[in-house]
Amino acid sequence: MKKLLLPILALTAAGSIANASLIVNEHFNYSTGGLGTTAVTGTGLTGNWGGSVTAGVISGTAGGAITNSWSYTPPTNYAPAPTFNQYRTGNGTQNSFAAFSSNISTSADATYYMSYFFRVGTTGNVTSSYAQVGLANTNASNLDYLWIGKGSTTSVFSVKFGSDSSELTTTGITADTDYFVTAKLSISSAGNDSLAFKLYTSADTLPVAEPVTWDYTASAELGAGSFTGIGFRNGSGQTDIRSDEFRLGTTWAAVTVPEPTTWALLAGSLTTLMIFRRRRAA
């Protein structure tokens, strides 16, 4: 009995350590239909979903919608594939915002990692308006932008970081392709801050360690404020942008190793233990 319990205890401890590095985990497993002002259920978030933020970072109709028609093809090493429902924006300017349980300062030295799935549908007019995912704020200085997604009137990824205008990258977007977006935010109290992102598709293998080189890096000086939540925004004319499994953490592993994997292993160990106990009782 003790020999079986040791791996389970070790696994539980490992899971706790990994979870301690995970700040936000939003699966978007809400009921299908309009998201509107639904109460937030994601870890590390609070309140209700909404569509307006005072500094103009998020505005427009609250919500977007929840759908379950996205069949994922994630990169190798990302397992199991996400299931259940996803977030979908479109049909005009439908933006969404959910507040953090604790704000993230943009003036204190820190490193954060972010990840999410992103897809432009064939009905989404891939060369139409912008559609981006990121961290939003209510800072009056309006300098704390952090957006990654599709640029306006183009079919490439773009970054909006700090007070700078959106920067178009050379990384193209193919309709109906699953992108696993990863990003690293380095905040410095003494100088410029940096944002790097890297994309993975089903043709790629997700590395265990963070990448040495990234697809794109931006530099800016964020205002002395804070990021107050996660946001999803799009311009009018963008009709089918989907996203899921948003995670924010302090380590690469926290945002690239699916949380259900740990629990699936734990459940398997517990099942083995139960079978063993039944056999002994018999």
Secondary structure, 3 states (H helix, E strand, C coil): CHHHHHHHHHHHHHHHHHHHCEEEEECCCCCCEECCCCECCCECEEEEEECCCCCCCCCCEECCEEECCCCCCCCECCCCCCCCCEEEECCCCEEEEEEEEEEEECCCCEEEEEEEEEEECHHHCCCCCCEEEEEECCCCCCCCEEEEEECCCCCEEEEEEECCCCEEEEEECCCCCCEEEEEEEEECCCCCEEEEEEEECCCCECCCCCCCCCCEEEEECCCCCEEEEEEEEECCCCCCEEEEEEEEECCHHHHHCCHHHHHHHHHHHHHHHHHHHHHHHC
